[in-house]
């Protein structure tokens, strides 16, 4: 339910250049230059298309360092949409995680959650905490059709609290649409159960609302008790169950920036002093005020089902088409993107040779499409330097809102189908440069054999002069 009025030129460079580019990038798609990328499906973070109303709102920005009216409009949007009156602005979601972790986590604390996100894990462990992921078994079964794989296991949650003691658990974290296991949502029924447990033990409930709109849309589609409710009702119910809500506007409102919001003044006061220290003054938080204006409009647009539904509908099409061709994908279709099961796709590659990273590099090579590894490369090593193998090995193909056409999605299907037919040519990777924290962003790898060259030769044999 939108039309395209501004376009951006794309380039599909020859496969020979793509081979050079992925080598220069250390077989890490994060390090590719966009001049060598045809379709950028790395992430939806900061890449969603903004609306005409968002862009026009940027022209009314109040550039004041303190007391900006742009911030006041954002504050009102947060109260109207998320139902929270106290707002702390931050430059993006991981900045919110930094502030929350510093304010509430002490060494030895345990943070129960449905599933971790990479930066959330990093900030929690940096401040001395440990995470406990408490999923139901079906969450990691890619063939299961359970509609809410992002649900937290209530029995495991209560057992975790009893074992570690409520006094050692500063908060329970729920992520709206679990990013790392295929963009899978949780149900409102499950969140209500989590709230009940939190109240029983006097523990704060924190909601990562970065993909809140899409989670709300899938609740409306899949949870029969909420089918007749508006997006506004569903979003307010979810945020109302949480003591503290934080979000990345790069995802939630198709803009930039982020925020932490609450209705509890005591929680606000514990974090307030950290904003000027790490982000900026309390009425801009390290964000351009133009982006603040766009963020405010974007929050209201989150209530528009025709806007929110576009990405999940394209993702559903992509997942269903890949599945129809026998390509292993995470089902049911979630949010953020389609997720290809790299261990099913590359069953011949041992997990310690990073099959998801290898698949991401191979798919870029044969298509020019940049996806993201979500597996062991995105994991960490233990205190002894031993690799902690990830629960899943996924190639994520993000589908930002209102960015791609259906013909471009069909191109992705076509090239993925060819690669699946030739999957035995893909080989493993090893690290050549490994940063100590969040290594998947800037780490460098190399292939264990000359498999990229062999893949290119087969591509040229089948496609000839085609790019």
N, C-alpha and C positions, 0 to 999 in steps of 0.2 A: 504493500500500500504506500508506495513512494515512487517518485520518478527521479532519474539521474539528470542533473543540470551542470555539474562540474566533473570533468574527467581528468585522469592523469595518465600520461603515456607509459606504456610498459615495453620491455625489451626482452626477447627470448634469444639469448646468445647461444652460439653453437656448442655442442657437447664437448668439443675439444677445449673451449674456454671454460666450460663448467668444471671439467676435470682439473684444470690449472687452478681455478678459483677455490675448489674444495680442498685442494692440497695446500694452497696459501692460507686457508682458514683453519688448518690443522684438523680437518674433518669434523669441525664443530660449526654447525649451521649458524650459531650466534655470531660468529666472526666473519660471515660472508658480507660483502658489500652489496647494497641493493642494486647497484648497476649490473650485477651478475644474476639478479633474482627476477624471475618472471612473475610468479604469484607468491606473495609473501604470506604464508600461513603459519608463521612462527608463533604468533600470539594474537589475542584480541586486546591486549593491554595497550591502550593509547592508540590503537589502530582502527577503532570503530569510526564510521562516518558520522560527522556532526550534522545536525539539521540546520536549515536556513534560519530558524528561530534562535538556535544557539549562537551561530556566527553573528547574527545581527545584534544579539544581546551584548556581545563583546565590545561593541562600540560605545556603550554607555558606562564603561568601567570607571570607577572612582579610584584614582591612583594613590589615594592617601595612605601613608605608612600605617597610621593608627586611626581607628574609628571609621574605616571605609564603609560607604553605603553598599558597595558590592557585597561585602561580608554580611551586612544586615539582610540583604535579599537571599543570600545563601542560607543563613540561619533560619529564615522563615520557611524556605523550601525544605530544609531538614525537618523542621517541626511539622510542616504540613504532610510530608510524604512518609517520613520515618517515625514521626511521633515523639521526637526527642528535643528538648528545649535547650540543653547545654551542648555547645559544639566547640571542638578544638580542631582547627584546620591543620593539615599536614600536607607535605608535597606529594606523597603517594602512599599506597597501602603499607609498604614495609616500614615507612616512617612511623605509622600508627603502631605497628608491632613493636618497634623499638621503644616508643613511649610507654605503651602498656606493659611491656616486659620489665622495663626499668622501674616502673611505679609499683608493680604488684608481685614480682617474682623474687624469691630469695633462694640462695643455694640450698639444694636438697628438695625443693618443691617439685611436685608432680602435676602435670597438666593433662587431664583426660580430654580426649577429643574424638570426633568421628574419624578424621584423617588429617595428617599434617600437610602444610604447604611448605615449600623449601625455605622461604625467607622467615616464616613463622618459626620453624624448627631452629633456624640459625639464631634468631634473637632469644628464643627461650633457653637454648643451651648456653649461649653467651652469658646469660645472667644466672646460670647455675641450675636451671630447671631441667626436668626430663619429661618427655611426652609419653602418653599411653594411648595408643590407637585402639579403639574399641568398636570394631565393625562386626556385623553379622557375617556368617560364612559366605552367603551368596554375593556379598559385595565384591569379592575377588574372583567370582565365577563369571567369566565374560559371556558365557552363553545363557546365563540366567536372565529371565525376563522380569525379574522383580523391579517394580517401578521406582523404588526408593532405596537404592543401594547406599546412599549417603547417610542413612539412619545410624545413630549410635546404638550399640547394644546395651539396652537398659540394665540387664542382669549383670553384665560385665562392669558397667559404670558403678553400680552400687557396690559390687565386690571390690572394685578398685578403691573406692572411698573408704570402705571398712578396713582394707589392708594397709593403706598408707595414712589414714587419719585425715579427717576434714580439715584439721588445723594446718596440714601440709599441702593443701590443695587451694591455691588462691582463686582459681576459676576453672570452669569447664568451658572449653572452646568448641563451638559448632561452626563449621564452614558451609556456607550456602553454596551448594553444588561443588562437591569435593573435586578439586582440580586434578589431582595426581592419579585418581583411579577412573578417569574417563568422564569428568564433568557430571557426576551423578548427584541428584538432589536428595534432600531429606523431606519427610512429610511433616505437616503441622502436628499431626497426632504424635509423632515421635518427639518433636520439639516440646510439646506439652508434657510428655513423660519426663524429659530431661529437666524441665522447669520444676516439676514435682519433686524430683530427686534433689535438685539444687536447694529448694526450699526446705526439704526435710533435714539437710545437713548444714544449712546456712552458708552455702557456697555461691559465689557470683557466677552468672552465666554470661559469657562473651560470645557475640555473634560476628563472624567475618561475613559481611554483607556484600562483598565485591561482586558476586554473581547473584544477588538477591532477586533481581527482576526476572531472570530466567528460571530460578528456583520457584518463584511464585507462579510463573506461567505453567511450569510442569505440575505444580500442585493443582492448579485449576484444571489441567488436562487429565490428571491421573488420580486425584484424591476426591472421591465422589461427594464427600461432605462439603466440598468447596467449589464444586463446578458452577454453581449459580452465583457465586460471589465475584465482586469486581477485583481487579488487580490491586486497587487501593486497599480494599478490605483485607486481602491476603497478606500484603506487605506489612500493613499496620499490625496484624495479628502476630506475624513472625518477629518483628522488631519489638513489639510490646512484651513478648515473653523474655526478652534479654535485658539484663541490667546495663550492659554496655554494648554498643554497636560500633564497629569500625569498617571502613570501606576504602577501596581504591576507586576514585572517580574515573581512572583510566579504563575501568571495566564498567562500573555501575552506571555512569551518566554520560558515557561517550565523550569525555573531556579529559582533563588532566587533574592532578591533585588528589586529595583524599580527606578523610575526616574521622574523628572519634566523637561519638555523641552518646548522651545519657540523660536520664531524668533525675539522677541522684547527684546532688550537689557535693556530697562527700567524695564520690569518685572523681568528679570533675576537679576538685581542689587538689587531689593527690597527683594529678597529671598537669595541671595548669602551668607550673613553673618550668616544666620540661619543654614546652613549646618555644618560648623565646630562646632557650638554651640550644636546642637542636634544629628548629625549623624557621622561626621568624616571629614577628609580633602576633598577638592573639587574633588580629583581624586580617591577617594574610597568610600566615603559616608556611611561608616559603613558596607560595603559589602566585603566579601572575594574577592580578585582579581581573584580567580579561578571561582567564580560565575559570576564575571564581564565578563570573557571570554565566559562562557556558555551563558550568557545573550545576548551578541553580536551575537553569532551564532544563538541563538533562535529567535532573531528579524528577521534575514534573512529567517529563516524557516517558519515564520508566513506568508510569501508570497506564500508558497507552499500549494495549495488548497488540495492536497491529504493528507497532514498532518493535516491541520485545520479541514477538513471535517469529520475525523474519530469520534470525540466525538459527534458532532451533529447527525451523522448517527446512532450511538448507542442509543443516547437519543431518536431519532425519533422512533426507534424500540421499546424501552422500553415504551414510552408513548402510542404508538399505541396498543401494546399488553395489557397494563393495561386498556386502554379505551375499547378495544374489549371485555374485561371481565366485563365491567360495573363499573370499579373502577374509581371514580372521579379524574381526573387529569387536569392540566393546559394545554390547547391547544391554538394555535398550538404548537408543540414541539419547545422549545427554545434552549438555550445553557446552559452550566454548568452542568445541570442535569435534571432529571424528577422530577416534583413537584406534589405531591398528595394533593388533597384538603381535609384537615383534618376535616373541618366543614361538608363537604359532607360525608366523610367516617365515622366520629364519631358524627353524628347529635344529638345524645342523650347526649353529653357532653357540658355543657354551656361554652361559650368562656372564662369566667373568671376562669374556671378550666383547661385551657391550653390544648385544644384538640390536637394541633400539637405536643406539648411536650409529651403528653401521647401516641400519635401514634408512635412517634420516639422510645420511650422506649418499647412499645409493639412489634414493628417490630423487634427491636434488639433481644428481648426475644425469638421470634419464629424463627429467621433466623440467628442470629449472624451478621447481616448486620447493620453497623452503618451509619445512616442518620443524618440529622440536622433539628432541629425545626426552622422554619421561620414564626413566628407569634407573639403572645402577649408576650411570654417569651423574644423574641428578641426586644420587644418594651420597653417603659419606663413608669414611673409614672409622674404625673404632680407635680407642686410645693406643692400641698396639700397631696401628697402621694396617690392620686387616680390613679388606673390603667388606662392607655390609651390603649384601646383595638385596636389591629392591624387591618388594612384593610383586611388582609388575614390571614388564618391559614394553613400553608403548611408544609408538610414533604418533604424536599429536599433530593433526592438521587443523589449525584454528580457522574458524569461519567468522571473522568480525562482522558486526551488524552493517548491513546495507553497503557492502564493499564489492563483493564479487557478483558476477552474473551466473545464471544457471549453466551457460555454455562453458564457462571457466571451470565450474564444478565437474562437468562432464569430461573435460580435458584431464582433470585429476584422476577420475575413475579410469579413463583409457590408459594413461601411463602407469597407474598402479597395477592394472590388470596385466600389462606387458611385463612389469617387473616381477609380479607374482609367478608368471610362467617361467621366468628366468632366475628365480630366487636362489638356486643353488650356486650361482656365480658370486653372490655376496659373501664376503668374508668378515672376520673379526677385526677389532681395533685394540690398540694399547695406548696408554698415556705417554706423551713426550714432555708435557708440561702440566703440572697439577697444582693449582692454587689451593691453599689450606682451607678456604671457606668458599662455599658456593662455586665449586670448581666447574660446574656445567656452563657457567657464563663465559669464561675466558680460557678454559683449559684447552690444551692442544693434544691431538692424537695422531696416530698414523696407522695405516693398514698393516696387518700381519703378513700379507702376501701382495701380489700384484693384481688382486681381484678388481680394483677400479678400472684398470686398463683393459682387462678381459671383458668387463661389462660394457665398456665403450665400444670395443670391437664388435660385440654381438649386437649392440644398438645400431651401429652403422650398417651392419649386414642386413638387419631387418628394415630399417627406415631409410637407408640410402642418404640422400642429401637433406632429408627432413631434419629440422632442428631438434 
